Amino acid sequence: MARIVSTQVEPSPALERRVKYIRDVDRIPNIPDEEREKLRKIAGKYAFRANDYYLELIDWSDPHDPIRRLIIPCVEELSDWGRLDASNEAAVTVEHGVQHKYPDTVLLLCTEVCGAYCRYCFRKRLFMNDNKEVTNDVSAGIKYVAEHPEVTNVLLTGGDPLILSTRRLRIIISQLRAIPHVRIIRIGSKIPAFNPFRILNDCELQDLLRTYSTPEKRIYLMAHFDHPRELTAEALAGLAKFIECGVICVNQCPLIKGVNDDPDVLGELYRKLSWIGCTPYYLFQGRPTAGNEPFEVPLVRGWQVFEEALTRGSGLAARPRFVMSHETGKVEILSVDDRHIYMRYHRAKSPENRGKFMIFHRDDNAYWFDQLKPAECSHLPVGVDFRRLSGNGKRNGRLRRRGLTRARDRRPADLRDHP
């Protein structure tokens, strides 16, 4: 009789750790005193939070280190630019902490805290003292979902749902699972990058996921890895544990200047994610959010980086879509040629826009949908007023007041006459 050999692996001491959170830049000794003085002002406006595990990933000898750029404030964040709610999420808020933009999907903003605060965060308004958008009581959201049978997907977001206690998560997820028409529960989280020990050290969380991620109704982890160096041995072990618990793992991240706006870096991220079973899902164009100017990448360059990155791996590594989460819907950037940018609505708030194909005149400085000029033959999307970007003398003044100055005349001379 063949001897059965156990495949269970004893947990490594390196995978058993309690991270220490840091909310004060003064507690980071690697930052020089003269720089720390400047960063205090930024952290006073846009919250700072990190932990010792994630800070250890930084190469402090490199002033352009991508992990440092992701988590440590920079002075350019204080520029007068952008809006706090750049995609007008307020317009699709149907209950306190509940957003319903697309028919089959509802977002529950169940916490205003994250494991750490990305400097390019598009919801940084939630972490400000006067924020009232998020609620710890999701009962109104659960009731809303139960009363809308068209809702098959619920996304737990915020903030980061995995910062909640397992007891609290069990209450929320069990109530959602009791609603027959909710087929998918998504957890949008960067905790697998910031603190993989959250899953590795919590047997109750593992049991929760095994219980409620069933063959008929899966839980999806919408992970958020921005750079290959975040895929540490601990992070990989954490993702493996999610998969072992029956959770489907995918990854979505924005294109971030100085972090992953390089086809080699983005391609490496996509390859490694495909190898470990966390499929690349969306690459987001950065929203024009207040404080995010230093992280923005123009649309045309973003598409070029994205397309080149997709050639670096197999078909599984080339599955993501390059999209913008615009007020009117999720707009996919399909292609760019010498004269035009081609887009379509992957998801749309208005039925008139759903699935529509659009053509815009190429603009190498534009970074957001509203800044583009539609071609004469293109579908004109409902809900977007491109006239305010027409070439009249009032345009730039309006954009400056909204923090969205485009200033075509400041482009390099060889691009000013581009069609």
Secondary structure, DSSP 8 states (H G I E B T S, - for coil): ------------GGG-----EE--GGG-TTS-HHHHHHHHHHHHHS---EEHHHHTT--TT-TT-HHHHHHS--GGGGSS--BTTTT-GGGGEEETTEEEEETTEEEEE--S--SS--TT-TTGGGGSTT--S--S--HHHHHHHHT-TT--EEEEESS-GGGS-HHHHHHHHHHHHTSTT--EEEEE-SHHHH-THHHHT-HHHHHHHHHH--SSS-EEEEE---SGGG--HHHHHHHHHHHHTT-EEEEEEE--TTTT-SHHHHHHHHHHHHHTT-EEEEEE----BTT-GGG---HHHHHHHHHHHHTTS-GGGG--EEEEEETTEEEEEEEE-SSEEEEEEEEESSGGGTT-EEEEE--TT--SGGG-EE-TTS---TT--GGGGSSSTTHHHHHHHTT----GGGS-TTTTT--
